[in-house]
């Protein structure tokens, strides 16, 4: 039995209302339980997403890390909050990813990647990403110092993963998936505009092609594979009268993780999680969390602690 954890952002919510949360999703039983209801009176209510909702998810032993816009939250497996950490260079965080003893976070509002040391519980690394005529450039900085970058959102960095070979990053305006090796940044795969959750997979790249309402795998060689994002009868949606500028449109694809080597889980709006088998080219199951079109999945990971914990 596979259980997933998902986070969401509720766009267009008013102050005092829930503006996101975290859910445990039992895929076999198609059961959903909301474990965090994120309602904070201090959020920034301007613009579309801004400070609303919960974002990336990662784990370290029995700690559950969930990113808010400018704060890293820590829970135990019963979703009791243990701690929270802030950094002056963390703004509008999207995805987070753990590799060895460091947690990496996208700081979209500073065009940067931050590193959080899991042993000392402090922000210990920063990489400011800029563009010049030759491509992307990375400038390391200390996030606890005063000589970091100025606020900026040229690249809209929204995805980060890491393995032994490189730190991989991408954004709405990066033009592709890029790898930082500690010395330079190089593009490893081209991406269409608006791509989200891009990550290396097999010999290619896996990502949400949000503009085309697709989840796509593009290998270096061979045929591309794609699945369509679920689309509902508009009459079934709730809170759809606010206008496109205030809500996440239907079939907005965001949130993506591997369940096993061939099966992926993909998120969409209104909050829905769908399992696709890339080898069989079949959609296995689709579980809806909410028909509120404002409620958009953001983070998505396999819950590693077993169904008996947290459920």
Secondary structure, 3 states (H helix, E strand, C coil): CCEEEEEEEECCCCCCCCCEEEEEEECCCCEEEEEEECCCCCCCCCCCCCCCCCCCEEEECCEEEEECCCCEEEECCCCCEEEEECCCCCCCEEEEEEECCEEEEEECCECEEEEEECCCCEEEEEEEEEEECCEEEEEEECCCCCCCCCCECCCCEEEEEECCCCEEEEECCCCEEEEECCCCEEEEEECCCCEEEEEEECCEEEEEEHHHCEEEEEECCCCCEEEECCCCCHHHCECCCCCCCCCCCCCCCCCEEECCCCEEEEEEECCEEEEEECCCCEEEEEEECCCECCEEEEEEEECCCCCCCCC
